[in-house]
Amino acid sequence: MKEIKKRAVELSDQIISWRRDLHQIPELDLDLPKTRGYILARLNEMGIPYRTFQGNSSIVATIIGGKPGKAVALRADMDALHITETTGLPYASTNGNMHACGHDNHAAMLLGAAKILQERKAEIPGTVKLFFQCAEEGSGGAEDLIRDGVMENPDVGAVFGQHVGQLLADLPPGYIGFYPGGFMASRDSFIITVKGKGGHGATPAECIDPVVISAHLVLALQELVSRECAGTDMAVLTIGSIHGGEVYNVIPDTVELGGAIRCLDEAVRQKLDRRIPEVCEGICQTYRASCEIEFEKGYPVTYNDDGLTQFTYEIARDLFGEDEVGYVKKPMMSSEDFAFYAQKCPGSFWFLSTRPTDRPAYPNHSSNFVADDQWIYRGTAILAASALKWLQEAVDK
């Protein structure tokens, strides 16, 4: 493994250059023509075959080792956000989009791992699949790839991924944090339309006021978390938007509420999905109104396999030392569509702190977000080492 770290350090300037190139061409969701073209050019230079897809810009490259064995997958997302960058960096984006969540780092790190593994191709027992995935930020590009059969032929036995930035703000720069079990939350959303009977604000008794009913709903929905979920069950229910009425003295016919749910346990997620309609319908009936509820199921909980998490922790410890890696104390309430891969086979997803030390540290999704390039080699090294060692150990089992 030390040889892999040494090679990642040697490639650091190249990986940083790739990352900065990608940072200047951020694109959104499923359609990333410049990003895809850039990554395909690098894969062609390395001589790594790949597969592209209709309707999205994802790429799956494949390194077939010189020895028989099983298959493992490494995943990086590569889409950006519709944020105007304000970092002032010399390689800042100028197209109105921004890699404000570090996906340019993820893609460059995976290119670095690809180069290292391709150079060691003859000694690899099995197959390494490289998922360069679009649409993590919105449309769930992981589901598209899974439907296209990327976890099969050959079947993937383990999947590895990582995230950079300041999502875990208490970690020191360069630190790699692991967490077994539910590491990142599920993400679902809903729209509730409360249907009442509008009229003059001076005669509420002749109306069915959806504004007042919506106020009851907001409070009751909050109590689903505080009173129906155990204190140890981490869940968040947020009503982020309320729209209804246009004139101060007119009671509207309808009010629309938009909200989101995040959970770290699938059973809690299912419970809230069931209870939200029950509570809404009950309250609306009490006040002679009705409601419609539209749910949008998003990403599931990102579950890290216990054994695979221990496996990657030990690799990182061997690569970078006891003081640079560890288990984090708390999971994150942000979401990741890496969760879909981890539903198909054991997965390990870790966090690499890239908090800058030469400027203020802004959170992911900020227009001032900056990831410190000096740690980029670590992401490459742990990806390459995890794939190679897992395949080697799979042969021995």
N, C-alpha and C positions, 0 to 999 in steps of 0.2 A: 504493500500500500504506500510506502514511503516514496517509491518510484513514481507513483501516480501524482502524489503531492508535488514532487520535484518538477514533473513535467507541466503540471498546472501552473506553477510559479513561472516557469520558462515561457509559457503561453500567455501570461497575464496581460502583457501589453497588447497582444493580438486580440484577446477577448474583450478588453476595454475598448479597443478601436471598433470592433463589431458592435458592441453595445451603444457606443456614441453615434455610430452610423444609423442604427435602428431608432435611436432616440429622436433623430431629426425627421423621421418619416412616420410618425404615429398615425394609425388608421383604426377604424372603429368596427366592432362587432364581427360580422361574417366576411366582409369584403376588404381584404388587405392585400391588394395587388402588388404594391411596392415592397411591403414587408415579405410577402411570399417570394417575390422575385429575388430579393436580397438573400434570403436563406437558401433558396434553391441554388443560387450561384455558388454559395459557400459549400454546399453539399456536393455539387458537381466538381469543385476544386479538390475535394477530399476523396472523390470517387465512391461516394456512398449512394446506393440506389434509394429511390423514394417513390411514394405514391401520392398523387394529388386527388382532389375530389371535386365533383360538380356541385355548385351552389354554395361553396364556402372555400376559404383560403387555407384550411388546415393542410399539414404535410405530415406523412408518416414515413420516416426513413428507417432502413433496416440494415443492421450489421450482422451478417451471418458468420459466425466464428469458424475457425479452422478445425474444431472438434465438435462431435455431437453433444447435444445437451438440451436443456429446457430453454424457455423464453422469459425475458424480463423486459419491463417497459420503463422508460424515463420520460417524464412529461414536463413541458414548459408551455405556458400561455404566451401570446404575443400581440394581443389587441390592446388598444389604448382607451383613453377617456376623452369626452368632449369638454376639455378644459383648456383655457388659454394660459400658456405657461408664462410665469413671471419670475423665473429663477435668475435670469441674466447670464446663464451659462453660455460659453462660446458655441456650444453645440445644441442650444435650445431649439425646440420646435417653433416654427413660425406659421403653421397651417391651421391654428385654432384648435388642434387636438394636442394631447400630451400623454406621455408615458408617466402618469402620476401615481402608478401603483407598482412600478418596478418590473413590468412584463418584458421590457427591453433587456433588463438584466437576466431574467429567466431564460429568454431565448438565446442570448449570447453565451451564458453558462452552459446551456445544453449543446450549443455548437462546439464549445471547448471540450466537453465530455465526448462528443462524437469524434473529434479529431484524435483524442487520446485513445479511445477504444478502437478506432479504425487502424491506428498505428500498431496496436497490439492484437489485431484481428486473428492472427494465427494461433494465439494461445487461448482464445475465448472458447469455452465449451458451451455452445448453444447460440442463441439469437438475442440481440438487443434491439428493441423497437424504440424509436425516438419520436415522441409525439410533440410536434410543433402545432399547438392548438389555437384556433381563433375563438372569439366570442365567449371568453370567460366572464367578462364584465356584464353581459346582458342575456344573450340568447342561449347560453349553455352549450357551447361547442363540444364539450365532452360527450354529451348524449348523442350528437350527430356522429361522432367518430365511432362510438360503441355500436350504434345501429349499422354502421358501415363495416362492422366485423373486425375492427382493429385489435380486439382482445383475443382473437382466434387465429388459427392457421399460421403459426402454431399458437396454442393457448398460452396466455401470459400468466406466469405463476406468481409474480410480485410486481408492484408498480411503485415508483418512487417519484417524489416531487418536493418542491420547496417554495418558500415565499421570502422576499426581501423587504426591507423598509423599517418602519417604526410602528408596526401593528402591535408589537409588545415593547412598549416604550421604556420599560425598566431594564431591558437587556443592554449590556455594554456593547460598543461597536465590535463587530466581528464575531460575536458570540452566536453559537448555534443551539437553539432550544428545541427540545423534544417533549412530546406529551402523548402518552398512550390513551386509547379510548376516544371519546368525543372531543376532538381538538377544536373544530370550528363549527359554528351553528348552522342549522337549517335556515332557509330563507323562503318564506311564503308571504303573499300579499292578498289583500281583499278590498272590495268596494261594497259598501252597504248603502243602498238607496232607501231612505225612509219616506214612505208615501202617506201624506196626511190630507188635509183639506184646507186650502188657503182662504184668506179673507182679510178683512180690515183689522188692523192692529188694535183698534178700539173695541172690537167685539170678539175676543178670543173664545168665548163660550159657544159661538156659532162655528168655530173652526176646529180642526184637529192639528195642533201645532207641531210640525216635524222638527222645529228648532229645539223646543223643550225636550221632546222625546230623544233627540240626538244627544242632548246633554246627559240624560239618564244613561244612554248607551255607552258614552265615553267612560263614565264612572264605573258602570257595571263590568265593562270589558276589562278595565284595569284590575278589578277584583278577581277576575279569573286567574290572574297570576298570583296576586297577593293572598288569596283565600282558597284557591282550589289546587294550587301547585305547592308541593312541599318546599320548604325553605332551601333545601339542598338541590332542588331541580332548577337549574339556571334557565330562565326563559324571559323574553322581552316581548311585550305587546305594545305597539306604538300606533296611535292615531295621528297621522301626519298631515291630514288635510280634511277640512270641513268646508263645503260649499252649499249655500242655500240662501235664497232671497237676494233682492237687489235694492229694496226701498225700506227705510227704517220703520215705517208704520204699516207695512204689509206683511202678513203671515204667508210664507210661500207654500206651495203644494208639496214640494219635496226638498229634502236635504241629502247630500251625498257625503259620505265619510270614507276616507281611504286610510288603510292601515297596513301594518307589517307585523309578522310574527317571526321570532328567532328562538330556536330551542337547541339544546345540546343532548337531547334524548328523544328518540323516535316515538316512544310511548307518550311522552308529554306533548309532542307535536300533534299526534293523532287525537289526543284528548282535547286540545284547544281547537283543532279543526272541527271537532264534533260539537263542542260546547258553544262556540261563537254563534252559530245559527240558532241554537236553542235559546240562548239568552236574548238575542235580537228579536226573534219572533215572539217570545214571551212578553217582553217589555212593550213591543209595538201593539200586541193584542190588548194588553192592559190599558193602553191609552187610545184604543179604537183605530189604530193605524195599521199599516202593513209594511213589509220590507222585502227587498230583493237583495241577495248576497251573491257576489261573484268572487270565487276564489281562484287565485293563480298559484299553483304549486310550483315552487322554485327548487332550490338545491336542497338535498338532504343533508343530514349531519355528516361531517367529515370524520369518519372513524379511523383512527390509527390502530392497526393490528399490534397487540402487545408484544408478541415475539419479534415482529419485523421492526418495531420501534426500538427495542433493545438492540437489535442487530445494527441498525444505522447509528444509534448512539455510540456503540462500541467502535464502529468504523471512524466516526468523527473524533472520538477521544484518541484513537490511535494516530490519526492524521494530525491533529492540532493540539493535543494535550488536555489534561484534566481541567485546567482553568478556563478553557475556551469553549467548553460544551457542557450541557447539563439538561436536566428535566425542569421545565417551567412549572410554576405553581398553579397557574390558572389557564383554562382554555380561552379561546377568543370568541366573541359574539359576531364577528364578521363571517362571511360565507365563502365557499370555494366549490367550483364544480369538479374539482379533483375527487369529490365525494362519490361521484358516479363510478369512477374507475375502482375505487376502494370497495364498492358494493360487489364488484365482479371477481375480485381476488384480493389477497392481503395487500394492504397499502401502508406506506410510511410517508408522511408529509411533515416537514420540519420548517423552522423559521430561522433565517439568517439575518441578524441585525446589521444593517448597513447605515446606521445613524452617523451623519457626518460630524466631524470634530472641529472643522474649520469655519463653520457657519451655524446659525440656528437650525435645529432639527424640526422640520415640519412633518405632520403626519401624512400617511398615504392618502391620496385623493386631494391633496392640497395643490394649488397652482405653484407653490414654492417647494414642493417635494424634491429632495435630492438624495440619491443613494451614493454612498462613498465607494468609489471604484476600487480602492485598495483591497477590498474583501472579495472581489469577484472570483478570484482563483479558488476560494474555498468552496463556492457553490459548484464549480466545475469538478474539483477533486472529489467531493463526496458523492456526486452523481456517478462519476466513472468508477470509483472504488466500490460503491454499493452494487452496481450492476455486475462488475467482474467477480466480486467475492460471492455474491448470491449464486451466480451460475456455477462457480467452482464448488461451492458447498452442496448445491443441488445434485451434482454428479456423484458426490460421496455418499449421499443418503440412499 
